[in-house]
């Protein structure tokens, strides 16, 4: 018997998307994108790296407060400062 396999989708648009030249989302645009990703069934939304800027921190906090079905992920490097910011 083949074990049941589960596929989950993790979307990185809100972090990786802004790494393209000339791309920048406002906080409100990030929230709208997160809601649309949630609407289509994305399982995990990488909301951003909180230490990049105050706007990214605010966006991550606001997206986490949206009560989406998707899990909201904050990007962090393996550094205490990053982990503290992601947890906050």
C-alpha positions as a printed NumPy array, in Angstrom:
array([[ 0.   ,  0.   ,  0.   ],
       [ 1.381,  3.418, -0.974],
       [ 1.41 ,  5.912,  1.892],
       [-0.783,  8.957,  1.43 ],
       [ 1.256, 11.977,  0.345],
       [ 0.294, 15.51 ,  1.174],
       [ 1.404, 18.514, -0.844],
       [ 1.442, 21.966,  0.699],
       [ 2.018, 25.22 , -1.119],
       [ 4.325, 27.87 ,  0.351],
       [ 4.192, 31.187, -1.524],
       [ 7.112, 33.628, -1.285],
       [ 5.719, 36.429, -3.484],
       [ 5.682, 38.993, -0.673],
       [ 9.396, 38.542,  0.059],
       [10.988, 37.167, -3.102],
       [ 8.776, 39.244, -5.393],
       [10.269, 42.446, -4.062],
       [13.77 , 41.268, -4.884],
       [13.09 , 41.813, -8.585],
       [14.361, 45.117, -9.952],
       [11.774, 47.884, -9.705],
       [ 9.259, 45.886, -7.651],
       [ 7.988, 47.275, -4.381],
       [ 4.643, 46.655, -2.681],
       [ 2.923, 48.98 , -0.241],
       [ 1.683, 47.554,  3.046],
       [-1.896, 47.628,  1.754],
       [-0.857, 45.871, -1.471],
       [ 0.885, 43.161,  0.557],
       [-2.253, 42.61 ,  2.632],
       [-4.375, 42.405, -0.522],
       [-1.941, 39.925, -2.113],
       [-1.947, 37.816,  1.083],
       [-5.768, 37.732,  1.068],
       [-5.83 , 36.647, -2.573],
       [-3.244, 33.927, -1.91 ],
       [-5.404, 32.745,  0.981],
       [-8.507, 32.803, -1.232],
       [-6.884, 30.468, -3.77 ],
       [-5.818, 28.015, -1.075],
       [-2.124, 28.694, -0.506],
       [-1.153, 26.871,  2.696],
       [ 1.74 , 29.062,  3.884],
       [ 2.413, 32.705,  3.042],
       [ 5.922, 34.017,  3.582],
       [ 5.039, 37.574,  4.57 ],
       [ 8.556, 39.003,  4.643],
       [11.704, 39.493,  6.675],
       [10.775, 41.808,  9.592],
       [14.243, 43.324,  9.938],
       [14.379, 44.639,  6.36 ],
       [12.443, 47.819,  7.209],
       [ 9.728, 49.244,  9.445],
       [ 7.248, 48.846,  6.567],
       [ 8.051, 45.153,  6.165],
       [ 7.718, 44.646,  9.923],
       [ 4.349, 46.415,  9.882],
       [ 3.177, 44.399,  6.872],
       [ 4.152, 41.09 ,  8.506],
       [ 2.314, 42.043, 11.712],
       [-0.802, 43.163,  9.854],
       [-0.905, 40.093,  7.61 ],
       [-0.515, 37.841, 10.672],
       [-3.487, 39.649, 12.218],
       [-5.761, 39.078,  9.211],
       [-6.982, 35.683, 10.484],
       [-6.244, 33.97 ,  7.192],
       [-6.63 , 30.212,  6.788],
       [-3.048, 30.098,  5.523],
       [-0.204, 30.029,  7.99 ],
       [ 1.811, 33.232,  7.952],
       [ 5.569, 32.83 ,  7.945],
       [ 8.159, 35.478,  8.812],
       [11.531, 34.954,  7.145],
       [14.558, 34.887,  9.457],
       [18.225, 34.063,  9.251],
       [19.794, 31.833, 11.906],
       [20.542, 34.833, 14.121],
       [18.958, 35.643, 17.462],
       [17.989, 39.164, 16.346],
       [16.141, 37.75 , 13.318],
       [14.4  , 35.077, 15.358],
       [13.282, 37.62 , 17.962],
       [11.848, 39.864, 15.233],
       [10.017, 36.949, 13.591],
       [ 8.534, 35.816, 16.915],
       [ 7.438, 39.353, 17.788]])
